[in-house]
Structure formats: C-alpha cells, structure tokens
Amino acid sequence: MPSNESQPQAGNNAVLRNINPSYTGFDHIRWYVGNARQAATYFVAQFGFNIVAYRGPETGSHLSCSYVVTNGNARFVFTAPITSPNNTWDKRASGADRQQLDEIHAHLTKHGDGVKDIAFAVDDVTGVWEHAVQHGAISIQEPQLLKDQSGEVRSATIQTYGDTAHTLINRSAYQGIFLPGYQAVSGQDRLNDLLPEIDVIEIDHCVGNQGWDGLDSIVNYEDALNFHRYWTVDDKDMCSEYSAMRSIVMASPNEVIKMPMNEPATGLKKSQIEEFVEYYNGPGCQHIAFRTPNILQAVENLTTRGVTFLSVPETYYANMRKRLASANITLAEDINLLQKYNILIDFDEGGYLLQIFTKHVVDRPTVFLEIIQRENFDGFGAGNFKSLFEAFERDQEMRGNLLLACLFLWGKLTVRYFLSVLQENPLTYVLGKNTANLRKEVEENSQELRFKLAQPSHQKIQHPYDPASVHSIPSLNAVPMDIFNAPNNTETRPRPYHKRYSISTPGHHWL
C-alpha cells in the first residue's frame, strides 16, 4: 500500500460543497533552482517538509534531478540541472531531456530560483486542455499518458503569465509516490525528529505578480480555464503613503483553486510589485500561502526553526484592538500572542483571518511564503494591505530599492523625474531637460500633465506647496500654462487613495 504522502488530496472545499468539478485543487508546485538537494533540505529544515521522492541519474535522468517534498497536502518539486548547457558528451539523454536542461538554465539566468509550474489536479486533462487551447492558451505539452508499474498518470501543460506554466494532472489511476520516473525516498528526515512540527493543511493560494497593465492576463484565466473573478480590490485600498497596487483573485469554477494577480499602481515610490518584476525580469509567482489550523503554534515552531517574518508596528495592534471592540468581534486567539508573533488580523461580520508573511526565501527579493489561518473567512486580508505594504517598504529601504518617483503620465507613456527638497524652497524641480523640450514632449503626447511628488524617506516635506503660487516656480515660468489645461474627466488610471501633494490653478485640472 502506498504511504499517505503518495496521495495528497486536493482542497477539501470540493467535498464540502458536494460538487464534482473539473478542478480538484493544487497538485504540486515545481521550482527551478540551482541546487535541488539544497533547496529541498532548506524546506525540510525550516518549514517541516519531508523528502518523499527523487528523480536523477539513478532513475535514468542524466541531465537534471528533482526532489519532491510534502507537508500535509502541500507538495513542492525542486528541479535543478546537473550538467552545463550544451552538454554533448552524454548520449543517453533524450531530446526532451535536453530541451528541459536548456529551459532550466535559461530560467535560472533570467529569473534565478523561482516557481516554474503551478500544477492543477483535474479530473479531465484532455477536456480542460482542449478547451484552454481552443480559447487562446498556448500549449507547451499536449495530453500524454505516463506509465510505470504503479499505474498511469495523464498530464498536459499550458503557458500562463510570463515564463510560468500550468500542468494539468489526473493521477486517479496511479498508486506511486509522485510520477513515473520518480523513486520513493523512505523514512522521515531525521531533522524533523529533533524540531517542532509544522502543521500545514494545504496550499491556500498562489499569487502572481504582473508588470504595468499586467492584469490583462486574467482574460486568459476567464476564457481558457473558465476561472471567474472571485475577489477584487483597487489601488485606493491597496496602498501605503508611498506605493500602491491593484489585485484581482481568479478562482476555478468550484473555487478550490484561487490565483490572486497583482499589478503595480501609480505611487510616490517604487512598489514591491515593481521591485519583484525588475529582479525577476518579468511576471512570476510572488508567493505561496500555506493554510494551517493553528497559526500561533505554526509561527512559534517556524521561528524556532529559523524562519524570519516581516515585522508589524505596535500601532497596528492598538488600532486593531479598537476595531475589534467596535465591531464586537471576539478572537479565539490571544491578541497579545498575535502581536508577539507579528500576525496580521482581518475580519468581517462572519469570521476572521490570521496571516503572516515570511521574508524572501531566495537571494533575489522575489519569492516569499505566507502562513494563513481561516476562521469562516474567505477574503485575502484587504484590511492588512497598508500595514503589509509598509512592512515590505521597510525591507525595500534596507535594500536601497524604495526609490523616489516623480511621474509624468500621458496615456501609456511614463517618464520618471526626481525632485529634491531644499530648506529654502519646498520644491526644486530637477527635470533633466530644458523647458522647451519638456513643452514639446507634453504637447505631442498628452493633454494632461500629472505630477506625483516624492521626497527622501528620511525627510518630510515641511510645507505643502501653496497652489496660489504655482507661477512663482522658476522652472515652470517658461512653460505656458495653457498646456496644462485638460478636461476634468481626463483619467488614464485609477488613483491610489493616499496623501498627495497636488498643484492646481483655476480652470486647470491637476491630479
């Protein structure tokens, strides 16, 4: 009989809702990494996973190796190259193996360690794949049947945002540990015998970061995969004083798979979403959330194992206590312990959510993890976004990536300028071009000039600019004010709801 690890069940929501969907949950998440053994061991040591399967030269894979690790129903696969690109000496490798080797090396060069494939468990691989391809999805692998002595697995793969893929898998006729070609790794890792257990139920959701206007990719989920918009929030609710983003959560028809998508929104400084896209060199998976039945115990044990989390200021909990009292919400957990472990809280009239975010688990500031506990609450912590953004910004500032941004926006054209704050004059414009060129560029590209003013993080603007003295700014005197005249309904992007320093004159519309 196969061990329990060999048959992780997808999310229980499908059973609870008494439906028989095409999607039955997350099957696994495959990472491309530089060292698969080391990555697997890291998740064993810090997150309490167990290595359950292996594929490498001993199993007939001569160009790459993979380790499969599980905790509860969450399953990660770490795949790494074991030869250099353009390897010609090993004649045993197939064409498909060489193609994957090139793909892994290209991924590592472009993105670093990161998520390559978010695999979905489905009950009809061919049906889901055919519908996806007929509705615009790009096929990476047509439906195929993989067999060994333990049975058969049917799978197919399509492309999603960036270089990420979705493999569709039906393993209902398979009794093996993972997939054909993998061998079981027996025995629990001895390190887990010495360290406290981490109780993970399943993967709750996987978040994808997009570039500017990248939320257009949700159309692929709607058309190709029959997903629907489960939850959405715009930049006025998802912002700090300096940065913002927009987010939409896509869900499978039966809502057992949830895929939040983020894109940056206009802000005073570079957002964590922009930072991700720059370091990852494109869209990709930002974080994976593990659902746990007891977040306090999980975080205490994770901390013991050496996991580091984002910190939350004390003012957050002072405000949260007032909000909970005002809403007459009672938590089963001790809020003092939640504060001790920096656990965030969100709630509505029906229930509440507890969540916490690790720091990045790779060298690039890209991928991190979330631990989440749901108590009759299906949201994604919208009430915590401001605090979460500020926590990320503190880390961004330490990396030197919380940069100033003075944005001139016209249509889809964005040009960044930097401003300095001087004691003698609240604002000194450093345009990097003369006013004649500025006027020409504005007249050619837009009817509206938008100023987003920024200041160094260690300084505060002491005197908000007086709109009445707009003509007294020397660097703007040479620019006729008629070019700033724009209809009041001109809008290129929804505006973040946070503090702005805006300039306006009678009859002229400014942001």
C-alpha positions as CSV (number, residue, x, y, z in Angstrom):
1,M,0.0,0.0,0.0
2,P,1.3,3.5,-0.8
3,S,2.1,5.8,2.0
4,N,-0.1,8.8,2.8
5,E,2.4,11.1,1.2
6,S,1.8,9.4,-2.2
7,Q,-1.7,10.5,-2.5
8,P,-2.1,14.1,-1.3
9,Q,-5.7,15.1,-1.6
10,A,-6.7,18.5,-3.1
11,G,-8.6,21.1,-1.2
12,N,-11.5,19.8,0.9
13,N,-13.8,22.6,-0.3
14,A,-14.8,20.4,-3.3
15,V,-16.1,17.7,-0.9
16,L,-17.7,20.2,1.4
17,R,-19.7,21.8,-1.4
18,N,-20.9,18.5,-2.7
19,I,-19.8,19.1,-6.3
20,N,-17.7,17.1,-8.8
21,P,-15.6,19.7,-10.5
22,S,-13.1,19.5,-13.3
23,Y,-10.5,21.1,-11.0
24,T,-9.8,19.4,-7.7
25,G,-7.1,21.5,-6.3
26,F,-3.4,22.3,-6.5
27,D,-1.4,19.2,-7.4
28,H,2.1,20.5,-6.9
29,I,4.4,23.5,-7.5
30,R,7.6,23.0,-9.4
31,W,10.5,25.2,-8.8
32,Y,13.6,25.6,-11.0
33,V,16.6,26.1,-8.7
34,G,20.4,25.9,-8.9
35,N,20.7,23.2,-6.3
36,A,17.7,20.9,-5.8
37,R,19.1,19.0,-2.9
38,Q,19.9,22.2,-1.1
39,A,16.5,23.7,-1.8
40,A,14.7,20.6,-0.6
41,T,16.8,20.4,2.6
42,Y,16.0,24.1,3.3
43,F,12.3,23.4,3.2
44,V,12.8,20.4,5.4
45,A,14.8,22.3,8.0
46,Q,12.8,25.5,8.1
47,F,9.2,24.5,7.1
48,G,8.9,20.9,8.3
49,F,8.6,19.3,4.9
50,N,9.6,15.7,4.2
51,I,11.5,14.5,1.1
52,V,9.3,11.7,-0.3
53,A,10.6,11.2,-3.9
54,Y,13.6,11.7,-6.1
55,R,14.5,11.7,-9.8
56,G,18.1,11.8,-11.0
57,P,20.8,9.7,-12.7
58,E,19.9,6.7,-10.5
59,T,16.4,6.7,-12.1
60,G,17.5,7.5,-15.6
61,S,17.5,11.3,-15.6
62,H,21.0,12.2,-16.7
63,L,20.7,16.0,-17.2
64,S,18.6,17.1,-14.3
65,C,17.5,16.0,-10.8
66,S,14.4,16.6,-8.8
67,Y,13.4,16.2,-5.2
68,V,9.7,16.1,-4.1
69,V,8.9,17.4,-0.7
70,T,5.5,17.4,1.1
71,N,3.9,18.8,4.2
72,G,0.3,17.9,4.7
73,N,-1.3,18.2,1.2
74,A,1.2,20.9,0.1
75,R,3.7,19.5,-2.4
76,F,6.8,21.2,-3.9
77,V,9.1,19.8,-6.6
78,F,12.6,21.2,-6.8
79,T,14.3,20.6,-10.2
80,A,17.9,21.6,-11.0
81,P,20.4,21.0,-13.8
82,I,23.3,18.6,-13.1
83,T,25.2,19.4,-16.3
84,S,26.2,22.6,-18.1
85,P,24.2,23.9,-21.1
86,N,25.2,22.5,-24.5
87,N,26.2,19.2,-22.9
88,T,27.1,16.9,-25.8
89,W,29.1,14.1,-24.1
90,D,26.2,12.3,-22.5
91,K,24.5,10.4,-25.4
92,R,21.9,8.8,-23.1
93,A,19.8,11.9,-22.8
94,S,16.7,12.2,-24.9
95,G,15.7,15.3,-26.9
96,A,13.1,16.1,-24.3
97,D,15.7,15.9,-21.6
98,R,18.0,18.3,-23.4
99,Q,15.2,20.7,-24.1
100,Q,14.3,20.8,-20.4
101,L,18.0,21.3,-19.5
102,D,18.1,24.3,-21.7
103,E,14.9,25.6,-20.2
104,I,16.2,25.3,-16.7
105,H,19.4,27.1,-17.4
106,A,17.5,29.9,-19.2
107,H,15.1,30.2,-16.3
108,L,18.0,30.4,-13.8
109,T,19.8,33.0,-15.9
110,K,16.7,35.2,-16.3
111,H,14.8,34.7,-13.1
112,G,17.0,33.0,-10.6
113,D,15.5,30.4,-8.3
114,G,11.7,30.6,-8.7
115,V,8.4,28.9,-9.5
116,K,8.2,27.4,-12.9
117,D,5.0,25.4,-12.8
118,I,1.8,25.7,-10.8
119,A,0.1,22.3,-11.4
120,F,-3.6,21.8,-11.1
121,A,-5.3,18.5,-10.3
122,V,-8.2,17.9,-12.7
123,D,-10.5,15.0,-13.5
124,D,-10.4,15.5,-17.3
125,V,-7.0,16.5,-18.5
126,T,-7.8,16.3,-22.2
127,G,-11.1,18.2,-21.8
128,V,-9.5,21.1,-19.8
129,W,-6.5,21.3,-22.2
130,E,-8.7,21.2,-25.3
131,H,-10.9,24.0,-24.0
132,A,-7.9,26.1,-23.0
133,V,-6.2,25.8,-26.4
134,Q,-9.4,26.5,-28.3
135,H,-9.8,29.7,-26.3
136,G,-6.3,31.1,-26.8
137,A,-4.0,29.2,-24.4
138,I,-0.5,28.3,-25.6
139,S,0.1,24.6,-25.3
140,I,3.5,23.5,-24.0
141,Q,2.8,19.8,-23.8
142,E,-0.2,18.0,-25.4
143,P,-2.0,15.4,-23.3
144,Q,0.2,12.4,-22.6
145,L,0.0,9.2,-20.6
146,L,2.8,8.4,-18.3
147,K,3.0,4.8,-17.0
148,D,5.1,2.5,-14.7
149,Q,4.4,-0.4,-12.5
150,S,2.4,1.7,-10.1
151,G,-0.2,2.8,-12.7
152,E,-0.7,5.7,-15.1
153,V,-0.9,9.5,-14.9
154,R,-2.4,11.7,-17.6
155,S,-1.0,15.2,-17.9
156,A,-0.8,18.3,-20.2
157,T,0.8,21.7,-19.9
158,I,-0.2,25.2,-21.0
159,Q,1.6,28.5,-20.6
160,T,0.3,31.2,-18.3
161,Y,1.8,34.7,-17.3
162,G,5.5,35.2,-18.2
163,D,7.5,32.0,-18.3
164,T,5.2,30.3,-15.8
165,A,3.2,27.2,-16.7
166,H,0.2,25.2,-15.5
167,T,0.4,21.5,-15.8
168,L,-2.9,19.7,-15.7
169,I,-2.7,16.3,-13.9
170,N,-5.0,13.3,-13.3
171,R,-3.4,10.8,-11.0
172,S,-6.5,8.9,-10.0
173,A,-5.2,5.7,-11.6
174,Y,-1.7,6.0,-10.1
175,Q,-0.6,4.5,-6.8
176,G,3.1,5.6,-6.9
177,I,4.8,8.2,-4.8
178,F,4.6,11.1,-7.3
179,L,5.0,10.4,-11.1
180,P,6.5,7.7,-13.2
181,G,10.3,8.1,-13.3
182,Y,10.5,9.0,-9.6
183,Q,11.6,6.7,-6.8
184,A,10.3,6.8,-3.2
185,V,12.6,8.2,-0.5
186,S,11.8,6.1,2.6
187,G,12.0,7.3,6.2
188,Q,11.3,10.7,7.7
189,D,14.1,13.2,7.6
190,R,15.9,12.9,10.9
191,L,16.0,16.6,11.4
192,N,12.2,16.7,11.7
193,D,12.6,14.3,14.7
194,L,14.5,16.9,16.5
195,L,12.5,20.0,15.6
196,P,8.9,21.0,16.3
197,E,6.3,20.0,13.8
198,I,4.8,22.5,11.3
199,D,1.2,21.6,10.6
200,V,0.2,22.5,7.1
201,I,-3.2,21.6,5.7
202,E,-2.8,22.5,2.0
203,I,-1.8,25.3,-0.4
204,D,-4.4,28.0,0.1
205,H,-3.5,30.2,-2.9
206,C,-0.6,31.2,-5.2
207,V,0.0,34.9,-6.1
208,G,1.3,36.1,-9.4
209,N,2.9,39.5,-9.9
210,Q,2.5,41.2,-13.3
211,G,4.0,44.3,-14.8
212,W,2.2,47.6,-15.6
213,D,-1.3,46.8,-17.1
214,G,-0.5,43.1,-16.5
215,L,-3.9,42.3,-15.1
216,D,-5.0,41.9,-18.7
217,S,-3.7,38.3,-18.3
218,I,-6.8,37.5,-16.2
219,V,-8.6,37.2,-19.5
220,N,-6.7,34.0,-20.2
221,Y,-8.0,32.5,-17.0
222,E,-11.6,33.6,-17.7
223,D,-11.6,32.4,-21.4
224,A,-9.2,29.5,-21.4
225,L,-9.6,28.0,-18.0
226,N,-13.2,29.0,-17.1
227,F,-12.0,30.8,-13.9
228,H,-14.0,33.7,-12.6
229,R,-13.2,36.9,-10.7
230,Y,-13.6,35.8,-7.1
231,W,-12.4,38.9,-5.3
232,T,-11.0,42.3,-6.4
233,V,-9.7,45.5,-4.8
234,D,-8.2,48.6,-6.4
235,D,-5.3,50.8,-5.6
236,K,-7.2,53.1,-3.3
237,D,-7.5,50.3,-0.8
238,M,-4.1,48.6,-1.5
239,C,-1.6,51.3,-0.8
240,S,0.7,52.9,1.7
241,E,1.8,56.5,1.7
242,Y,4.3,55.7,-1.0
243,S,3.2,52.8,-3.2
244,A,0.2,51.0,-4.4
245,M,-1.1,48.0,-6.4
246,R,-4.2,46.6,-7.8
247,S,-5.3,43.0,-7.3
248,I,-7.8,40.5,-8.7
249,V,-8.3,37.0,-7.4
250,M,-9.2,34.4,-10.0
251,A,-10.9,31.2,-8.9
252,S,-11.7,27.9,-10.6
253,P,-15.5,27.3,-11.2
254,N,-15.8,25.4,-7.9
255,E,-13.4,27.8,-6.1
256,V,-11.0,25.1,-4.9
257,I,-8.1,26.9,-6.7
258,K,-7.5,30.6,-6.2
259,M,-4.9,32.6,-8.1
260,P,-4.5,36.2,-7.0
261,M,-2.9,38.6,-9.6
262,N,-1.2,41.8,-8.7
263,E,0.0,44.7,-10.8
264,P,1.7,48.0,-9.7
265,A,-0.3,51.2,-9.5
266,T,0.9,54.8,-9.6
267,G,2.6,55.8,-6.3
268,L,5.2,58.1,-4.9
269,K,7.9,55.5,-4.8
270,K,8.7,52.1,-6.3
271,S,6.3,49.4,-5.1
272,Q,7.1,45.9,-4.0
273,I,5.4,44.7,-7.2
274,E,7.7,46.8,-9.4
275,E,10.7,45.6,-7.4
276,F,9.7,42.0,-8.0
277,V,9.2,42.4,-11.7
278,E,12.6,44.1,-12.1
279,Y,14.5,41.5,-10.1
280,Y,12.6,38.6,-11.6
281,N,12.8,40.0,-15.1
282,G,9.1,39.7,-15.8
283,P,5.9,38.4,-14.3
284,G,6.1,35.4,-12.0
285,C,4.8,33.7,-8.8
286,Q,5.3,36.1,-5.9
287,H,4.2,33.9,-3.0
288,I,2.5,30.7,-2.0
289,A,0.2,30.6,1.0
290,F,0.0,27.6,3.3
291,R,-3.2,27.1,5.3
292,T,-2.7,25.9,8.9
293,P,-5.2,25.1,11.6
294,N,-3.2,26.8,14.3
295,I,-1.2,29.8,13.2
296,L,0.2,30.7,16.6
297,Q,1.7,27.2,17.0
298,A,2.9,27.2,13.5
299,V,4.7,30.6,13.7
300,E,6.2,29.7,17.1
301,N,7.6,26.5,15.6
302,L,8.7,28.1,12.4
303,T,10.5,30.8,14.4
304,T,12.2,28.0,16.4
305,R,13.3,26.5,13.1
306,G,14.9,29.8,12.0
307,V,12.2,31.3,9.7
308,T,12.1,35.1,9.7
309,F,8.9,37.1,9.2
310,L,8.0,40.7,8.3
311,S,7.6,42.9,11.4
312,V,4.5,44.9,12.3
313,P,4.5,48.1,14.3
314,E,2.8,48.2,17.7
315,T,0.4,50.9,16.5
316,Y,-1.2,48.3,14.2
317,Y,-2.4,46.2,17.2
318,A,-3.5,49.3,19.1
319,N,-5.8,50.2,16.2
320,M,-6.8,46.6,15.7
321,R,-8.0,46.3,19.3
322,K,-10.2,49.3,18.8
323,R,-11.6,47.9,15.6
324,L,-12.4,44.5,17.1
325,A,-14.1,46.1,20.0
326,S,-16.1,48.4,17.8
327,A,-17.2,45.5,15.6
328,N,-17.9,43.3,18.6
329,I,-15.6,40.6,17.2
330,T,-14.0,38.1,19.6
331,L,-10.9,36.2,18.5
332,A,-10.3,32.7,19.9
333,E,-6.6,33.5,19.9
334,D,-4.9,35.8,22.4
335,I,-4.3,39.1,20.6
336,N,-1.2,39.7,22.8
337,L,0.3,36.5,21.3
338,L,-0.7,37.6,17.8
339,Q,1.1,40.8,18.4
340,K,4.2,39.0,19.8
341,Y,4.5,37.0,16.6
342,N,3.6,39.8,14.2
343,I,0.5,38.0,13.0
344,L,-2.0,40.2,11.0
345,I,-5.8,40.1,11.5
346,D,-8.7,40.8,9.2
347,F,-12.3,40.2,9.8
348,D,-15.9,40.8,8.8
349,E,-19.3,40.0,10.3
350,G,-18.9,36.3,9.5
351,G,-15.4,35.4,10.7
352,Y,-11.8,36.4,10.6
353,L,-8.4,35.7,9.0
354,L,-5.0,35.4,10.6
355,Q,-1.9,35.7,8.3
356,I,1.8,36.3,8.4
357,F,4.4,36.6,5.7
358,T,8.0,35.4,5.6
359,K,10.9,37.3,4.3
360,H,12.1,36.3,0.9
361,V,13.2,32.6,0.7
362,V,15.6,33.2,-2.2
363,D,18.5,35.6,-2.7
364,R,16.6,37.9,-5.1
365,P,13.8,39.9,-3.5
366,T,11.2,37.9,-5.3
367,V,9.5,34.8,-3.8
368,F,8.2,34.5,-0.2
369,L,5.7,32.5,1.7
370,E,2.5,33.2,3.7
371,I,1.0,31.3,6.6
372,I,-2.7,31.7,6.9
373,Q,-5.5,30.5,9.2
374,R,-9.1,31.0,8.1
375,E,-12.0,31.1,10.5
376,N,-15.1,31.3,8.3
377,F,-13.4,34.0,6.3
378,D,-12.8,33.6,2.5
379,G,-11.1,37.0,1.9
380,F,-7.4,37.8,1.4
381,G,-6.7,40.3,4.2
382,A,-7.6,43.6,2.4
383,G,-7.7,45.3,5.8
384,N,-4.0,44.5,6.2
385,F,-2.7,45.8,2.9
386,K,-1.5,49.1,4.2
387,S,0.4,47.5,7.1
388,L,1.8,44.9,4.8
389,F,2.9,47.4,2.2
390,E,4.7,49.4,4.9
391,A,6.4,46.3,6.1
392,F,7.7,45.5,2.6
393,E,8.8,49.1,2.2
394,R,10.9,48.9,5.3
395,D,12.7,46.0,3.8
396,Q,12.9,47.7,0.4
397,E,14.5,50.7,2.0
398,M,17.2,48.5,3.6
399,R,18.0,47.1,0.1
400,G,18.1,50.7,-1.3
401,N,15.1,50.0,-3.6
402,L,12.5,52.3,-2.2
403,L,13.2,54.9,-4.8
404,L,11.8,58.3,-5.4
405,A,9.4,58.6,-8.3
406,C,8.1,61.8,-10.0
407,L,5.9,60.6,-12.7
408,F,4.6,62.4,-15.8
409,L,1.9,60.2,-17.2
410,W,0.3,60.6,-20.6
411,G,-1.6,57.6,-22.0
412,K,0.8,54.6,-21.5
413,L,3.9,56.8,-21.6
414,T,5.6,57.2,-18.2
415,V,8.7,59.3,-17.7
416,R,10.3,59.5,-14.3
417,Y,11.9,62.6,-12.8
418,F,13.4,63.2,-9.5
419,L,12.7,66.0,-7.1
420,S,14.8,67.4,-4.3
421,V,13.5,69.1,-1.1
422,L,15.5,72.1,0.0
423,Q,15.2,74.2,3.1
424,E,14.9,77.5,1.1
425,N,12.2,76.2,-1.3
426,P,9.9,73.3,-0.6
427,L,10.2,72.1,-4.2
428,T,13.0,72.3,-6.7
429,Y,12.3,70.6,-9.9
430,V,15.2,68.6,-11.5
431,L,13.8,67.8,-14.9
432,G,16.9,66.6,-16.7
433,K,15.9,68.5,-19.8
434,N,15.2,72.1,-20.7
435,T,11.7,73.5,-20.6
436,A,11.4,73.9,-24.4
437,N,11.9,70.1,-24.8
438,L,9.5,69.5,-22.0
439,R,6.8,71.6,-23.6
440,K,7.3,69.9,-26.9
441,E,7.0,66.4,-25.3
442,V,3.9,67.3,-23.4
443,E,2.2,68.9,-26.4
444,E,3.0,65.9,-28.5
445,N,2.0,63.2,-26.1
446,S,-0.7,64.4,-23.8
447,Q,-3.4,66.8,-22.8
448,E,-2.6,66.3,-19.2
449,L,0.5,66.7,-17.1
450,R,0.4,64.8,-13.8
451,F,2.9,65.5,-11.0
452,K,3.5,62.8,-8.4
453,L,5.8,64.5,-5.9
454,A,8.2,62.4,-3.8
455,Q,10.7,63.1,-1.0
456,P,13.5,61.1,0.5
457,S,12.3,58.6,3.0
458,H,14.4,60.2,5.8
459,Q,12.8,63.6,5.2
460,K,9.3,65.1,5.3
461,I,8.0,68.0,3.3
462,Q,7.5,70.6,6.0
463,H,5.4,73.0,3.9
464,P,2.9,71.6,1.4
465,Y,3.0,73.6,-1.7
466,D,0.8,76.6,-2.0
467,P,-1.3,76.3,-5.1
468,A,-1.7,80.0,-5.4
469,S,2.0,80.5,-6.1
470,V,2.3,78.0,-9.0
471,H,3.5,80.7,-11.3
472,S,6.4,81.6,-9.0
473,I,8.2,78.3,-9.6
474,P,11.2,79.4,-11.7
475,S,11.5,76.2,-13.7
476,L,7.8,76.4,-14.7
477,N,7.8,80.0,-15.7
478,A,8.9,79.3,-19.2
479,V,6.1,76.7,-19.8
480,P,2.9,78.4,-20.9
481,M,0.1,77.3,-18.5
482,D,-2.3,76.6,-21.4
483,I,-0.6,73.3,-22.0
484,F,-1.8,72.2,-18.6
485,N,-5.4,72.7,-19.5
486,A,-7.2,69.4,-19.5
487,P,-10.8,68.2,-19.2
488,N,-11.8,67.4,-15.7
489,N,-12.8,63.8,-16.7
490,T,-9.4,63.0,-18.1
491,E,-8.2,59.9,-16.4
492,T,-5.6,57.3,-17.5
493,R,-5.5,55.2,-14.4
494,P,-7.5,54.9,-11.2
495,R,-5.7,56.9,-8.5
496,P,-4.3,55.5,-5.3
497,Y,-6.0,56.8,-2.2
498,H,-3.2,58.2,-0.2
499,K,-1.7,61.5,0.6
500,R,-0.6,63.6,-2.4
501,Y,0.8,67.0,-2.9
502,S,-1.1,68.4,-5.9
503,I,-0.8,71.7,-7.7
504,S,-3.9,73.3,-9.3
505,T,-4.9,76.7,-10.7
506,P,-8.4,78.0,-11.5
507,G,-9.5,76.4,-14.8
508,H,-6.7,73.9,-14.8
509,H,-7.2,70.2,-13.8
510,W,-4.3,68.6,-11.9
511,L,-4.1,65.3,-10.2
